[in-house]
Amino acid sequence: MEKKQAIDELRTLKDFIRWGYSQLNQSEAFFGHGTDNALDDIYALIMHALNLPFDMPEAYLETRLTTDERSKIVDWLEKRIEQRVPTAYLSNEAWFCHLPFYVDERVLIPRSPIAELIEAEFTPWLEPDDVHAILDLCTGSGCIAIACAYAFPEASVDAVDISHDALDVTRQNIQRHGLEEQVRAIESDIFENVPPTKYDLIVSNPPYVSQDEMQTLPDEYRHEPALGLEAGQDGLDIVHHILSQAGDYLSDNGVLIVEVGNSQEALIQAYPHVPFLWLDFTRGGEGVFMLTAEQVQQI
């Protein structure tokens, strides 16, 4: 169905969900930026395009759309399919730890399995009442830092990124959640500008994509900043830096948690004597390790 034909012939919200689902299904689009299937993706696209809640009563699916509303949906779907723009960039919103975040092409779209750890307050590796200072390295949109602030309302949180553009988004999200007194954005190349502090938790979802893997990423990832993805030949350039200095910033009972994704095997080979604890996730995800302060000191 051509663009004009779709605008002219489709009428209801249900029409566009069914039609959009069909279009996405046959487009070979990639789903990995907040959704993992065509139906959830098109539903999110349409609800955001029309400024409607996701939990809208089913009866509203039979409502007729205006010409402008139909045109906007078709325009967004065209960008989603032909340009491979992820839905979160079209809507400028992504969800992480059940919290909404502003996102655009200056930052990665939140999708880290670390969300599960935050929701569990990092137990059993941390005692929540003992967490007073948290450092989020390579914060991007600020989603991990802000979610940690909700999980540990009495803790101060430093959100660090080397990208000035990314930190603009971080600050926007800090303000959106009213956390200016708890979360501080710091422009720094890893620890370079981080004040001397002993953190009870250092958490990071840094760039960890290898040069070879970058060449195989789906087109949707080309809209994300390469600075937030690529980390050298083996994907470990940033992780090496974190491991070399984290011990200076961890409290005695603190822990380091870092996501390395598909670079897990390369990391194990690079540090054969380090006892990485690889964490499991009920909602999927892998390549996240935990080390205690004592273990980090011994690297």
C-alpha positions in Angstrom: 0.0 0.0 0.0 1.4 3.4 -1.0 1.7 6.2 1.5 -1.2 8.3 0.1 -3.4 5.2 -0.2 -2.7 4.3 3.4 -3.6 7.8 4.5 -6.8 7.8 2.5 -8.0 4.2 3.2 -7.0 3.4 6.7 -9.3 5.0 9.3 -9.0 3.6 12.9 -6.3 3.2 15.3 -6.7 -0.6 15.0 -6.4 -0.2 11.2 -3.0 1.4 11.5 -1.7 -1.1 14.2 -2.6 -4.0 11.9 -1.2 -2.3 8.8 1.9 -1.1 10.5 2.5 -4.5 12.0 2.4 -6.0 8.5 4.7 -3.4 7.0 7.3 -3.9 9.8 7.1 -7.7 9.6 8.1 -7.7 5.9 10.7 -4.9 6.2 13.4 -7.0 7.9 13.8 -4.1 10.4 15.8 -4.9 13.5 14.2 -4.9 17.0 16.5 -4.3 19.8 16.0 -0.8 21.1 13.3 -1.2 23.6 11.2 -3.8 21.8 12.0 -7.2 20.4 9.2 -7.7 17.9 7.2 -5.9 15.2 3.9 -5.7 17.1 5.4 -4.0 20.2 7.5 -1.7 18.0 4.6 -0.5 15.9 2.3 -0.1 18.9 5.0 2.0 20.6 5.5 4.1 17.4 1.8 4.8 17.0 1.0 5.5 20.6 3.9 8.0 20.8 3.0 9.6 17.5 -0.5 10.2 18.8 0.5 11.1 22.3 -1.6 8.3 23.7 -0.9 6.2 26.8 0.2 2.6 26.3 -2.5 1.3 28.7 -5.4 3.1 26.8 -8.7 1.2 27.0 -9.2 -1.3 24.1 -12.4 0.5 23.0 -10.3 3.4 21.8 -8.7 1.2 19.2 -11.9 1.6 17.2 -11.7 5.4 17.1 -11.1 7.2 13.8 -8.0 9.2 13.2 -7.7 12.7 11.6 -5.9 13.1 8.4 -3.0 14.8 10.2 -2.7 11.9 12.6 -2.8 9.4 9.8 -0.1 11.3 7.9 2.1 11.5 11.0 2.0 7.8 11.6 2.8 7.0 8.0 5.7 9.5 8.0 7.1 7.9 11.2 6.7 4.4 9.8 8.4 5.4 6.6 11.4 6.7 8.6 11.4 3.5 10.7 11.4 1.2 7.6 13.3 3.1 4.9 15.8 4.9 7.0 15.9 2.3 9.8 15.5 5.0 12.5 14.8 3.3 15.8 11.3 4.1 17.2 12.8 5.6 20.4 14.6 8.3 18.3 11.3 9.1 16.5 9.5 9.5 19.8 12.5 10.9 21.7 11.5 8.7 24.6 12.8 5.4 26.0 12.0 3.5 29.2 14.5 2.0 31.6 13.7 0.6 35.1 10.1 1.6 34.5 11.2 5.2 34.1 10.8 7.5 31.0 13.9 9.1 29.5 14.4 11.7 26.8 16.7 10.3 24.1 18.0 11.5 20.7 20.9 10.6 18.4 23.4 12.1 20.8 23.1 9.1 23.1 22.5 5.4 23.0 19.0 4.1 23.5 18.8 2.5 27.0 18.6 -1.3 26.9 21.1 -2.6 29.5 20.3 -5.6 31.6 21.8 -3.7 34.5 18.3 -2.5 35.0 17.5 -5.8 36.7 20.3 -5.2 39.2 19.2 -1.7 40.0 15.6 -2.9 40.6 17.1 -5.5 43.1 19.2 -2.7 44.7 22.3 -4.8 43.7 21.6 -7.3 46.4 23.1 -9.6 47.6 26.4 -7.9 46.7 25.5 -4.6 48.4 23.6 -3.8 51.6 21.3 -0.9 50.4 21.5 1.0 53.6 25.3 1.1 53.3 25.2 2.7 49.8 26.0 6.4 50.1 27.9 7.3 46.9 27.5 5.9 43.4 29.5 6.5 40.2 28.0 5.8 36.8 30.7 5.9 34.1 29.8 6.5 30.5 26.4 7.6 31.5 25.0 8.6 28.1 21.3 9.5 28.7 21.9 9.3 32.4 19.4 6.4 32.7 21.6 4.2 35.0 22.5 7.1 37.2 19.0 8.3 37.5 17.5 4.8 38.1 20.2 4.3 40.8 19.1 7.6 42.4 15.5 6.2 42.7 16.8 2.9 44.1 19.1 4.6 46.6 17.3 7.9 47.5 19.8 8.7 50.3 22.9 8.3 48.0 24.7 10.9 46.0 25.2 9.9 42.3 27.8 11.1 39.9 27.0 10.6 36.2 30.2 10.8 34.0 30.6 11.0 30.3 33.3 12.2 27.9 30.7 13.6 25.5 29.5 17.1 26.1 26.5 16.4 23.8 25.6 13.3 25.8 25.8 15.2 29.1 23.3 17.8 27.7 20.9 14.9 27.4 21.9 13.6 30.9 21.2 17.0 32.4 17.8 17.2 30.7 16.8 13.9 32.2 18.1 14.8 35.6 15.9 17.9 35.5 13.0 15.9 34.1 13.1 13.7 37.2 13.7 16.5 39.6 17.0 15.0 40.8 19.3 18.1 40.6 20.2 17.8 44.3 21.1 14.1 44.1 22.6 13.5 40.7 25.6 15.4 39.3 26.7 15.3 35.7 30.5 15.4 35.2 32.3 15.7 31.8 35.3 13.4 32.1 37.4 10.9 30.2 36.6 8.0 32.6 38.2 9.1 35.9 40.1 12.1 34.7 37.9 14.8 36.1 36.2 12.7 38.8 36.8 14.2 42.2 38.6 12.0 44.8 35.7 10.1 46.3 35.2 6.6 47.7 32.2 5.2 45.9 30.2 2.2 47.3 29.1 1.4 43.8 30.8 2.0 40.5 28.6 0.9 37.6 29.2 1.2 33.9 27.8 0.3 30.5 30.7 1.6 28.5 31.5 1.3 24.8 32.5 -2.3 24.2 31.9 -3.1 20.5 34.9 -4.4 18.7 36.0 -3.1 15.3 34.9 -6.3 13.6 31.5 -6.3 15.3 30.9 -2.7 14.4 30.9 -3.8 10.7 28.1 -6.3 11.3 25.7 -4.2 13.4 22.2 -3.7 11.9 21.4 -0.4 10.2 19.4 0.8 13.2 22.7 1.1 15.2 24.1 3.5 12.6 21.9 6.2 14.1 23.5 5.8 17.5 26.8 7.7 18.3 29.8 5.5 17.4 31.5 7.0 20.4 29.0 5.1 22.6 29.6 1.8 20.8 33.1 1.2 19.5 36.0 0.6 21.8 39.0 -0.5 19.9 40.0 -3.7 18.2 38.8 -6.0 20.9 36.1 -3.7 22.4 38.0 -3.4 25.6 39.8 0.0 25.4 37.5 1.7 28.0 37.2 -1.4 30.2 41.0 -1.6 30.5 40.9 2.0 31.7 38.2 1.4 34.2 39.9 -1.7 35.7 43.2 0.1 36.1 41.8 2.9 38.2 38.6 1.8 39.8 40.4 0.5 42.9 41.3 4.1 43.7 37.7 5.1 43.9 36.0 2.2 45.6 35.2 2.1 49.3 36.4 -0.9 51.2 33.1 -2.7 50.8 32.3 -1.3 47.4 31.7 -3.2 44.2 32.4 -2.6 40.5 29.8 -3.7 37.9 30.5 -3.4 34.2 28.8 -4.5 31.1 31.0 -5.8 28.3 28.5 -7.7 26.1 30.0 -9.8 23.4 33.5 -8.8 24.5 33.2 -11.1 27.5 35.5 -13.8 26.1 38.1 -11.2 25.1 38.1 -9.8 28.6 38.5 -13.3 30.2 41.5 -13.9 27.9 43.0 -10.5 28.8 42.7 -11.1 32.5 42.9 -14.9 33.0 43.6 -14.6 36.8 40.8 -12.1 37.6 37.8 -13.9 39.3 35.1 -12.1 37.3 31.6 -13.0 38.6 29.4 -13.1 35.5 25.8 -12.2 36.5 22.6 -13.9 35.3 19.4 -12.1 34.2 15.9 -13.4 34.2 14.8 -11.0 31.4 17.8 -11.8 29.1 21.2 -10.3 28.7 24.8 -11.3 29.4 28.3 -10.0 29.6 28.0 -8.1 32.9 30.6 -8.8 35.6 31.0 -7.9 39.2 34.2 -7.5 41.2 34.7 -6.5 44.9 37.0 -3.6 45.9 39.5 -6.1 47.1 39.5 -8.0 43.8 39.9 -4.8 41.8 42.8 -3.8 44.0 44.6 -7.0 43.0 44.4 -6.5 39.3 
